[in-house]
């Protein structure tokens, strides 16, 4: 099974029925940022370096989306191993992206 098919199955079977709709939508949107070549890779052919590149590329522009991609891939591929669809967990060797909250500056009453 290719990654894209498994991620859709994972979302439909494990995430949307058991989590808030917004959580499922956040994972769906973040995982949609995977490039087509990665999405069409067989589960057993996924490598940590390819997945790390995906996370790093997204992190350069959208750190929060990269964090959600990392979390979604880690959970989904862990489930794939538990279901016997993969032998190893490539996300174990992928480093989590760093996301720092930005300070929001508000207008003072005088500026408003």
N, C-alpha and C positions, 0 to 999 in steps of 0.2 A: 504494500500500500504506500502511496506517496504521501509526503508530509501534509500537503494541502487537504487531501481527503481525510486524513486522520484528524487534523486540527478541527475541521468542520464536524466530524463525528464526535470528537471530545467535547466541543462546545455544546452540541445538541444533547448529548447524553449525560454529561457530568456537570457542566457549568450552568447552563440556563435553567434546568429544573431545580438546582440546589443553591443558587446564588441570586443576588439581586440582579434585575435586568440590566442595570447600569454596569455592573461588574462584567457580565457577559459581553456587553457591547464594547466596553473598554478593551477587553482581551481581543475581541474580533477586530477592532480597528487597529490595534497595535500589531497584531499578527499579519494583517493585510499589508504591512510595510515590508514583509519579506520579499526578496526579489523572486521573479518567476523561476529562475533556475533552482533556487533553494526550495521553493514550494513544490516543485516537480521532482524532487529527489526522493528515492525510496528511503523508508525509515532506517533500514540497516546500513545505508550508505552515508548517513549524516555524520559529519566530522565536527569536533569541537572548534577547529580553526575556522571552518566555514560559518558556523553559527556565531562565533565571536566577531567575525567581520561584519555580519549582519547587525549585531547589537552595537558595535562601535560606529558603524556608518550612521545608524539612526540616532545614536547618542550625540553625535557631533552637531546635529541640528535640532533634535527634539528629545531632550534627556528624559522627560517623564514617559514618553511613548517607548523609549528604549528600555526603561525599567519595567514597564508593563509587558513588553515583548519578552524580556528575559524571564519574568515570573511566569508568563503563560507557557513559554516553551519548556521551562523547567518542570512545571506541573504536568503538562501534557505528555512529555517524553517519559517522565517517571511512570505515568499511568500506562503508557505503551509497553514499558518493560514489565510492569505488573501483569499486564494482559498477555504477555508472551509474544508480543509483536516485534520486539527488539531484544537484542542480547545485552547491550550496554546502554549507559545513560550519558550521552555526549555532553549534556549540560553540566555535569559534575566538573568538567574542566574548562568551563566558560566563566569568566569573571563578570560579576555583576557591574552594571554601569552605575556611576555616581550621579545622583540627582540632588541638587541643593535647591531648597526653596528660595525663591527670589523675594526680596523685601518689596512690598507694595507701598508706594508712596501715595498718600491721599492728599487732596487739596485741603488747605487750611480754610477756615471760614472766610478769611480775608481774600484768599485766592478764588474761592467759589463766588 
